[in-house]
Amino acid sequence: MLFDTHAHYTDEAFDADRDAVIRAVHDSGVGLVMNSSSDEKSSREAVALAEKYDFIYASVGWHPEDAAGFSERSLDLIREWVRHPKVRAIGEIGLDYHYEDAAPRELQKEVLERQLQLALELKMPVVIHDREAHGDCMALVRSYPELTGAFHCFSGSAEMAKELLDRGWYLGFTGVITFKNARKALEVLEMCPLDRILIETDCPYMAPVPHRGERNDSRLLPFMAAKVAELKGLTPDEAAHVTTENGKRFFGIE
């Protein structure tokens, strides 16, 4: 069995055939999916999707690109959503400094910090989006040592990874680890303990080689499992089992 620990099946890329894709994903041997959110609309839809499909779970929250839509009401909504038994994390939340026209950095940091504080209050793990914002993300992580979480699609250095691992965090790896220019990600994957590795598609984005550039979905997760197996001296089935158990442990899924 495989566990796609970060997917976006509420994305408009799946509007035309969402249910057909999800059924095909389940039939392919993917036993669990964590559907991540970015704002109020996607959080509500993620909860609804988790209610509809037994093997899909949800994480809820405000992505940094949607920070301008965050308010006090957003905190109340998250409190409401996490009471649902299939909501298992707050995310994806974080910082994204890639785009010039993104939400102001100070606003992103404020929105992230409010959600981190709420996660501590609610005793929920967090799923962090960190794009070209490593220093500020780590500063906030250090400010909340009791927090538990995962850095999705980890793109930092081996030194940053070591600090996160020492703090008990998990690292998520996408189709990037199959790319020819993935030297840094592979270096981190090689040094990451087996029990802290999560594999994810981030679908519909980040499709692995040989499907790079296509719409991604959880049926392509075996390419990530195969790369983990190659680097860790495992069979693909062993890599699938280990990463599935990691995901279940992190999200508290029996």
Backbone hydrogen bonds, N-H to C=O, Kabsch-Sander energy under -0.5 kcal/mol:
donor,donor_aa,acceptor,acceptor_aa,energy
2,L,29,G,-1.3
4,D,32,L,-2.4
5,T,3,F,-1.0
5,T,199,I,-2.0
7,A,34,M,-1.9
8,H,203,C,-1.7
11,D,8,H,-1.5
14,F,11,D,-2.1
15,D,12,E,-1.7
17,D,14,F,-0.6
18,R,14,F,-1.3
21,V,17,D,-2.5
22,I,18,R,-2.6
23,R,19,D,-2.3
24,A,20,A,-2.1
25,V,21,V,-2.6
26,H,22,I,-2.2
27,D,23,R,-2.3
28,S,24,A,-1.2
28,S,25,V,-0.6
29,G,26,H,-1.2
30,V,25,V,-1.5
31,G,2,L,-1.6
31,G,29,G,-0.8
32,L,2,L,-1.5
33,V,55,F,-2.1
34,M,4,D,-2.8
35,N,33,V,-0.7
35,N,57,Y,-2.9
36,S,7,A,-3.2
36,S,34,M,-0.6
37,S,91,G,-1.3
43,S,39,D,-2.0
44,R,40,E,-2.5
45,E,41,K,-2.3
46,A,42,S,-2.4
47,V,43,S,-2.2
48,A,44,R,-2.1
49,L,45,E,-2.4
50,A,46,A,-2.2
51,E,47,V,-1.8
52,K,48,A,-1.5
53,Y,49,L,-2.0
56,I,53,Y,-1.3
57,Y,33,V,-3.0
58,A,86,K,-2.6
59,S,35,N,-2.2
60,V,89,A,-1.8
63,H,38,S,-2.2
63,H,61,G,-0.6
66,D,63,H,-1.9
67,A,64,P,-1.6
69,G,66,D,-1.5
70,F,67,A,-1.8
74,S,71,S,-0.6
75,L,71,S,-1.0
76,D,72,E,-1.4
77,L,73,R,-2.3
78,I,74,S,-2.4
79,R,75,L,-2.3
80,E,76,D,-1.9
81,W,77,L,-2.9
82,V,78,I,-2.6
83,R,80,E,-1.0
84,H,81,W,-2.2
87,V,84,H,-1.9
88,R,58,A,-2.4
88,R,86,K,-0.7
89,A,58,A,-0.6
90,I,125,P,-2.4
91,G,60,V,-1.5
91,G,89,A,-0.6
93,I,127,V,-2.5
95,L,129,H,-2.3
97,Y,131,R,-2.6
102,A,99,Y,-1.2
108,Q,104,P,-2.5
109,K,105,R,-2.5
110,E,106,E,-2.1
111,V,107,L,-2.7
112,L,108,Q,-2.6
113,E,109,K,-2.6
114,R,110,E,-2.2
115,Q,111,V,-1.7
116,L,112,L,-2.4
117,Q,113,E,-2.5
118,L,114,R,-1.9
119,A,115,Q,-2.3
120,L,116,L,-2.0
121,E,117,Q,-2.1
122,L,118,L,-2.7
123,K,119,A,-0.9
123,K,120,L,-0.5
124,M,119,A,-2.4
126,V,148,T,-1.7
127,V,90,I,-2.2
128,I,126,V,-0.5
128,I,150,A,-3.0
129,H,93,I,-3.1
130,D,128,I,-0.6
131,R,95,L,-2.2
132,E,130,D,-0.6
137,C,133,A,-2.5
138,M,134,H,-2.6
139,A,135,G,-2.0
140,L,136,D,-1.8
141,V,137,C,-2.3
142,R,138,M,-2.6
143,S,139,A,-1.1
144,Y,140,L,-0.7
144,Y,141,V,-1.1
147,L,144,Y,-2.0
150,A,126,V,-2.0
151,F,170,Y,-2.1
152,H,128,I,-2.0
152,H,150,A,-0.8
154,F,151,F,-0.6
154,F,172,G,-2.6
161,A,157,S,-2.3
162,K,158,A,-2.4
163,E,159,E,-1.9
164,L,160,M,-2.2
165,L,161,A,-3.0
166,D,162,K,-2.6
167,R,163,E,-1.3
168,G,165,L,-1.6
169,W,164,L,-2.5
170,Y,149,G,-2.1
171,L,196,R,-2.3
172,G,151,F,-2.8
173,F,198,L,-2.4
175,G,206,M,-0.7
177,I,174,T,-1.7
178,T,175,G,-2.2
179,F,176,V,-2.0
182,A,179,F,-1.3
186,L,182,A,-2.6
187,E,183,R,-2.1
188,V,184,K,-2.0
189,L,185,A,-2.5
190,E,186,L,-2.5
191,M,187,E,-1.4
192,C,188,V,-1.3
196,R,193,P,-2.0
197,I,194,L,-1.1
198,L,171,L,-2.5
200,E,173,F,-2.2
201,T,6,H,-0.8
202,D,6,H,-3.1
205,Y,202,D,-2.0
211,H,208,P,-2.9
214,E,211,H,-2.4
216,N,204,P,-1.9
220,L,217,D,-2.2
221,L,218,S,-1.6
223,F,220,L,-1.5
224,M,220,L,-0.6
224,M,221,L,-1.1
225,A,221,L,-2.0
226,A,222,P,-2.4
227,K,223,F,-1.5
228,V,224,M,-2.3
229,A,225,A,-2.5
230,E,226,A,-2.4
231,L,227,K,-2.2
232,K,228,V,-2.1
233,G,229,A,-0.9
234,L,229,A,-2.3
239,A,235,T,-2.4
240,A,236,P,-2.4
241,H,237,D,-2.4
242,V,238,E,-2.7
243,T,239,A,-2.4
244,T,240,A,-1.9
245,E,241,H,-2.4
246,N,242,V,-2.2
247,G,243,T,-2.2
248,K,244,T,-2.5
249,R,245,E,-2.3
250,F,246,N,-2.8
251,F,247,G,-2.5
252,G,248,K,-0.8
252,G,249,R,-0.5
253,I,248,K,-2.5
254,E,252,G,-0.5
